[in-house]
């Protein structure tokens, strides 16, 4: 038995197409509306307050610049007024000078005018001559005398009515090293006198003597194992600074001294007592602690501790109230010398100086 075939209906297919299209349109419309909503939700909102803050900051900067400009303008105006006042004052002075020039006695003759010019020229020449003489005698731009008449570059106490200079003339004054001292000690006398260290000691005495007060008295002693004056026959006597010949002779005799032997500081300090009246200012030029006391030591060497004791013994012979200004020249192997002489200067209210090799 055969199945009955269904009939074909065109209406059914058309209806399905219409429904499909409508459904697709609805879905498309829904997608479009949903996407627009999502995009709208994620879009950032622009904050105008930031722009307002930036504009306010720019306005503040502009006001600051404007204030600065006004301040500069006010300063320039004040300067302008000041310069105008000066210009006006200059004009008044010029007018006054012209008036004074017009009021000058016209009766003055050419001869009188020439005489005034010659006098002015002569005075100017005298001034230049005096200036040249000053430049020859001193290269100082200006001078300064402090309280107590000290040389403030060095700290030395200058001045005094009776000045004693003690110069170490022992063999150690030949050089600043032991090896060179031994080597120079075996040279001839002329080579010993030319030793740079001994020459520095002489120059130091020369520098000090140039600063003696004119009305003062002085004495110069050298010492090694014993002490004696540089000028023979003046032991225990004061010499006049005013006598240029005596002072020059003393420096000249000092240049002929030959450094040799040991160093007895106690014998040098005992010479202070031989001067009457006592000195009121002492300069000591040496290079280290003493190597012997009043007599020659037994051995050929001496320790640092022993030298310190010899110095302490010598210090007890210094009368009270007399400042001792020590100029300590360089010497190796004597580390306690600076400390000892600094204490001596502190105790006597003097000064202590360790100069450079090329001083003074």
PyMOL commands that set and color helices and strands:
alter all, ss='L'
color gray80, all
select helices_A, chain A and resi 10-42+48-102+110-137+171-174+178-185+189-193+196-209+244-255+265-274+304-315+336-348
alter helices_A, ss='H'
color red, helices_A
select strands_A, chain A and resi 150-151+156-157+162-168+217-223+227-229+239-240+281-286+324-328+351-353
alter strands_A, ss='S'
color yellow, strands_A
deselect
rebuild
show_as cartoon
